[in-house]
Amino acid sequence: MPDWKKIRDDFPALHQQVNGHPLVYLDNAATTQRPRVVIDTLSRFYERDNANVHRGLHALSMRATDAYEGARARVAKFINAAAPEEIIFTRGTTESINLVASSWGSANLKPGDVILLTEMEHHSNLVPWQLIAQRTGAKLRYLPVLGANVEGGLDLAQLDALLTPEVKLFAFTHVSNTTGTINPAAELCAKARAKKIVTMIDGAQSIGHMPVDVRAIGCDFYAFSGHKMAAVTGIGAFYGRQALLDAMPPYQGGGGMISNVDFFESRWKPTPERFEAGTPNFADAIALGAACDYLDGIGRDEIARHDGDLARLAYEKLSVLPGIRLLGPKGERGGLVSFAFQEVHAHDIVTFADEDGIALRGGHHCNQPLMKKLGLTGTTRASFYVYNTAEEIDVLVTSLRRILKFFAGS
Amino acid sequence: MSDLSDLYQQVILDHNRRPRNRGKLPTANRVAHGDNPTCGDQCNVYLRVEGDRIAEISFDGSGCAISQASASLMTTQLKGKTAAEAGKLYEEFHHIVTTGEEPAEISDLGAFAGVHTFPARIKCATLGWHAALNALKGDPAPATTESHTD
């Protein structure tokens, strides 16, 4: 059993007062805090090893290259990819999905083809597909969600009927950033694979919170961000199955991704370099590798249990508040709860909670189509990570009671 | 709580709880939609303009207490005003929410002075006003807080 109290001490940003109260940081689905070891890895790299990677023949460049490629291997191991070459570093989930949509989509989609998405997708797993659909003449189709508050998750009974021969790709989120729903990723991929449909998973909300094994899941692409898993902003990656990556055209052109350049044409390097034009974000990639070590040091099964337990406890404690509407499943869920009140808008709640030192997020959570379907303009979201405690949920509930009283009273 | 009490003054809470002139206006001859893409707040403003004057005004939409109360209070202030007067009133209001200075003459608009210490909420307070001014101009494009410098 990890020493959660000691883990909390690893995160310098948590130990401060906000508006006269100890910070209660419950905005982890937006970005997590970073442990000291990640911050130190980043500064140590800049202080000792900083030089541009690849092509360099001097000591620092070789050190930086080793560290960068070491980080790639570390990330590959973190999600059980077959080889480091299946890991492409990007700025994050959004850039990863845009890259796949643009590169794979331009080579594989034609008019009449269908891209299947779900109604619970974040804008980052929705808008890139709209863009490539417009460019290629492909159409979008949606797997619906079940229940007035999405308590039933995706309507899996409809999936078989929706996976028609026109469907070329099925993209879905592993864990919803709005409802906390954990989708049965392996089951969804198996159904798609049986019909030779390519699968892409948005792993932004799962990567730092649970074990992720891309080969056990059986997906073709898996995208995620470093800053949502205790690493830093500006770095993320995606996994792509080697055979698919090999057949994909470059996303951007530039240095580092070519094997030969003439005035009128060039030849591309194999993956992963083909998809990493220009100087890559090697320093942050190395910090991402350190975050993988840190999370595995705690144990991702333990993290999943910890975050899920907190979310279920929060769900239970919040459910007694008058007029609350809680989204997502009652039982098994990712590390977040999302809720709305008829009488008080999410932004008013967030502003008031901040006064109590609590960091929440309110709004549509980049999930506007789902909000419209649910008849909501937004929700308030509390999201948990390794350093959050049951006591912090009590602080949240007390604060919400005060807020409700303020808006209902006088 | 002092900053928050300044932000959520009684006037604002009252308008949020019991919005004035809320709902569609069947006789409207000008309509404009405003939205704040950052937070998802929405506001429709309906006007019946007679000659140069706002004869009737109403709003509907959804959003935080600040945006809803501001739109509600605005409807009470704009009724009977000319477009020029409405523009001048908006300038006063904008000055109040960005500087925190109370208006020269006693006015409920002063209740929004506390907004200035919460810069992220200024757009909430001005959303309804942008929609109303667009409606007055007969501008069919939706007012969006992103196209305004405040």
Interface residues (C-beta under 8 A of the other chain):
Chain A: V344 H345 A346 H347 D348 T351 F352 E355 G362 G363 H364 Q368 M371 T377 G378 F406 F407 S410
Chain B: M1 D3 L4 L7 Y8 Q10 L13 N16 R17 T38 C39 G40 D41 Q42 S62 G63 C64 A65 I66 Q68 F118 R121 C124
